[in-house]
Amino acid sequence: MKKIILILVLFSIIGQVKSQIVQDTLPWCPPGATWLYKMVTATESLYLQYSYEKDTLILNKNAKKLNVSFIRIIGPGGTQTARYIEKAGVEFFYNSNDSVFLLDKLSSDFKFIYSFNPQLNDEFVIGNSRQICQSDSTYPKTDTIKVSKILKDTFENVIFDVYYTSWDRKFFIGTIVKNIGSIRCPFPQINYQICKGNENGGGSIYDRLICYSDSLRGTHTFNYRDDDKECHFAKTAVNNFTKKERNLNVKLYPNPAVNKLNILTETPVKEIYIYDLFGKLVKKVIIENTKTNETEITIDELNTGIYFIHVIDAFDAKLNSKFIKE
């Protein structure tokens, strides 16, 4: 009887959590991670897209390899006359102790760019050897920035930890969203309010992060109300856009489960990720050539408790739910 009551209480908690705004606890740069930044330019709509490809060992670091592409849209008012995608190289990042580092290709070393877990008033030294202040040959290669504010902000019913950094230094990194990155620029930039003469930047100045997506979170925007439409337009060049619900229907049974868990969805499943209550990935299932709407997985290895499950369907839509392992 006590066991039945406990299960009912757990289901009640799950139902309440599902209807509430949830805290993001997912990892940095999971499969499918893609950042789309808008650039400052007067002649075209220009974007830089960073897309995670794979983990790779660089300088004895387990780094993330990101492919970089230009997306150029020519034409006024969203009625493009041409759209081009050009490869712009690769970048290598890695995360250690909540700090993110970028491979400096000039010095062949990883350099700190931001932290995901700072304290208020913490100071960090940042720089960017690739950028030169053309109007000032004495412009420093680094500067110290300060964490000026820490808060929680809600974007599309998900709570993120957000860190603000100083804008009045020789370099800046902008506002950091934990486990996502900067919503202004992917790595430190010269402060063009101080370095006069470089304001136009020739397409090298970042405006903002239009959207971020990965296989676990789906797509998120962090700034302006219509960024979801611009994200869609930049990636597809199709004007018509109706935003889909982020979470589709998924049925899990039996729930609670002991050895097997069945996943019933509207569309075939291709990826399954299971996380514990602390956000740790405990099981990953990749399904190839799936044609069925019902998938069975084994959960023998999981400890008793509540788990979050993130399912990716064949059309890259994200499905979220929870289950109890007995």
N, C-alpha and C positions, 0 to 999 in steps of 0.2 A: 504494500500500500504506500509506504514511504517513497519507494522508487517511482511509483506512478505520479505521486504528488510532485516529486522533484522534476520529473520530465515535464509535467504541465507548467511548472514555474519557469523552467528553461524556455519552453515554447513561448510563454508570455513575454519573457525578456526579449527573445528574438523578434517577436512581432513588434514590440515597442521600438527596438533599435532600427528595424527595417523602415519604420515610418518616420524616423528622425534623420536629421543631418548627421553624417558620419565623419569621423576623423580619418584623414589619409594616413595610412601606415605602410603603404606599398614601397618597394625598393626603388632606388635610383637606376635609371637606364635598363629596364627589363626588355625582353624581346619586343620588337616593333617600335621602340622609342624613337620619336621623330619631333624635332623642333623646327617650326617655320617662322623665321624672322623677316619682318619688313624692313627694307633699306630706304635711306633718304636719297631721292633722286628727282630731278625736275622733268625728265624726258620720258619716263616709262614707269610702269609698276614693276618693281624689282624685289625679289625675295631670295633669301638664302635658306636652304633646307638642310638640316643635319639629321642623318638617318643612321641608327645603330645597325651595324652589319654583323659583328661577332666580337667575342673576347679574343685577345691575342697577347702574347708575351713580348713586351717592349722594354728594354733596359731593366730586365728582371722584375718588371711590374706587370700585373695582370690587368691590362688596359682594355678599354672599349674602343673599337675602331668604328668611326663614324664617317660615312660618305657625305660629301658636301656638294650641293648642286645649286646653280642659279636657276630661278624661274623668272622669266621675263615676259611681261604682258604689254604689248604695244597697242595703244588706242585709248581714247578718252572715255570717261564716264562709264567704265565697266563694259563697253562695247568693243572688245579687243579686235584689232585687225590681224594680230599675229601673237603666237605664244611659243616660247622657246624654253627648253630645258637643257642646261649645259652642265657637264661635270666640272666641279671647281676644286677637286682634290679630296684629300682625306685628313681627318684630325684624330688624335689619340688622347683620350682622357682616362684617368683612373681615380678611384675613390678609396681613401684610407682614413679611418678614424673620423668619419663624417666630413672630411675635407676633400675637395675635388682639385685635381691637378691636370694641367694641359701640357702636352709635349711641345717644348720650345724647339722648333726645327733648326733655329740658328745656333743654339748652344748644345743641342742634342741632350737635353735634360728636361725633366718634368718640373713645372713651376706651379706654385699654389695660385689658384684663382678665386676660390671662395669656400666658406664653411657652411655646412648644413646645421650645425649645432653651436652657434656662438652664444656668448653672454652679452648683456647690454654693456656698451662702452668698450667691448673688446676692439683691439686694433690689429690690422693685418697689413702686411706689405704686399702690394700687387704691382704688376707692370705688364708691358707688352712690347717685346723687342722688335716686333714686325712693324710697329707704327712709329713714324718719325715726325716730329713737329718741324715742318719745313720752314716756318717763319722764325724759329728759335733754335739755334744749334746747341744751346746750353740746356735745353729742356731735359729734365731727368728721365732716367729709364724706369724708375719705380717711384711710388709714393705710398704713404700710410693712410689707409682709410679706417673709419670708425663705425661700429655698429650703433646706429642712433636710435633705433626703435625695434622692438620685437612684439609681435601680436599674432593672433589667429584670425584668418580671414576666410570667408566662405565663397567658393566659386562653384556654381552648378551643384548645390546641395552637398558639397564635400568641404570639410574644414581642413585648411592647410596652415602650417606654421610659416610665417612670413617675417623676413628680416630686412630692415632698411639700412642702407649704408650711406656714408657722406658723399655729397655731390660736389663739394668745393675743393677737391684735391686735384693734383695733376693727372691722376687716373681715376676712373670710376668703374664699378661693376653693376651698380643699380640695386634694385630690389630682388632679393633671393626668395624663392618659394622652395621649401624643404623638399628634397628628393626629386625636384623638377629642374631647378636652376634659375638663372637670372631672367626676369621678364623684360629686360632692356637689351642685353647683349650677351652672347655666349661666353665671352672672355673679356678681360679688362680692356678698356678703350681710353685713348687720350681725351682729356677734357678740352673740347674745342671752344669752350668759353674762355679758357686760359690760353690755349695755343691758337692765337689769331692767325687768320689766313688760310686755314684748312677747313673752314666751316662747311663748304660744299661736299668735300670728301670724295667726290667722284664715284659715288655708290658704295663707299666703304664704311659709311656711318650707319649704325643700326638705329632704327626707329623704335621697334618694340617686338616682343614675341606675339605673333598673331594667334598661334595655337600650338598646343602640345598634344601628342597622342602616344599611346603604347597599347600592347595587347591586354593589359590588365585594367587600366583606367578608362580606356576609350579615349575620346577627344575632349580636351579642356581648353577654354579660353580664360585669360586672367586680367584683361584690361577693359576693353570697350564692348558695349552691348552688341554691336554688329560684327565683331571679329569672327563669329562662327560663319557668317555668310562670306566674309572675305577669305577665310581659311578654305572654304569649299571652292570658291571661285579661283583662287590661286592654284589649287591642286588639280582642278578639273576643267577650268575655263568655261564652265556651264553656269549661266546666270541663275536659272531657277533653282531654288533651294528651300526645302522644307526640313527643318531639323527633326531628326528621329528621336524618339525616346531613347535615353542612354541604356536603360535596363529593359530587356525583353523578358518574356515569361519563361521560367524554367521550373520544372517540377522534379523533386528529389524523392525517391522512395526506395526501401523503407526509410523512415526518418523518425526516430533514431535508427541507425544502422549498426550492424555488427561486423560482418565480413565483406559484404558487397553493397555498392551504392549504385542505383540506377538513375540516370539523368535523362529526363524527357524534355525535349525542346521543340520549338516551332520549326527549326531548320537544322540540318546536320551539323554536328560538332567536329571541330578540328583540333582544338587545344583545351586542356583543362589544367587549372592551377589551384592548389589547395593551400590555404594559409592557416596558421594557428591564431589564437587571440592576440598574440604579440606581433602579428604581421610577418612571421617567418614562413618562407616557402617550405612546405613539408612534402609535397608531392606534385609531380608534373607529368602529364600524359599528353603525348602528341599522337593524333589519329590521322592516318593517311588514307585517302580515297574513301572517305566515309560517305555513305549514301542513306543512312538511316537517321531518324529523329530520336532514337533511343540508344543510349550508351551505358554499358555496365563497366564499373571499375572496381578493383579490389582495394579495401582499406584496412586489411589485417594489420599492417605495420603501424597504424596510427594509434596513439594513446587515447584513452577515454577523454572526451571533452567536446567543446563546441569549435567548429571550423567554418571558415569562410571559403566559398568556392567561386572561382571566376572562370567562366566558360566563354570561349571564342567560337562563334559559329563560322560556317563556310563563307559567309559574306563579311567577315571581320566585325560583326556586331558583338558587343560585350554583354554577357548575361551574368548576373550576380545572385548569390543566394547563400544560405547557411545550412549546416546540418549538425546533428549530434552523433558522435561515435560512442557506442556503448562498450 
